[in-house]
């Protein structure tokens, strides 16, 4: 897999999970820029920051979004994203990346028009290869 997207944004409050996912994404050569946010509020702020560095509307930013976080959880992120998305100058693919086995969480995520797919933690090279980024 060679640099398919401009940036990956990991939105997760668990430091070790982010560390592991950064290594997996780097190994897969998915992108040249990996950013981390520890909650949904920081994630939205990072998207606005990334917006200032994107030069092409054809660039894709992939967001791996945890559901259970402090300050603003994944559901809150998705709700706020809806009001912010028109300000972004790039394509966004949001993947809910969760350890939740609750079928309601999966169903709710899959019903959200902004979620591309529900992916179970941990992210692996093979799970990355199964995702469609374009």
Helices and strands as residue ranges (DSSP letters): E 5-11, H 15-28, E 31-37, H 40-51, E 60-65, H 74-84, G 85-87, E 91-98, H 103-111, E 115-120, H 125-129
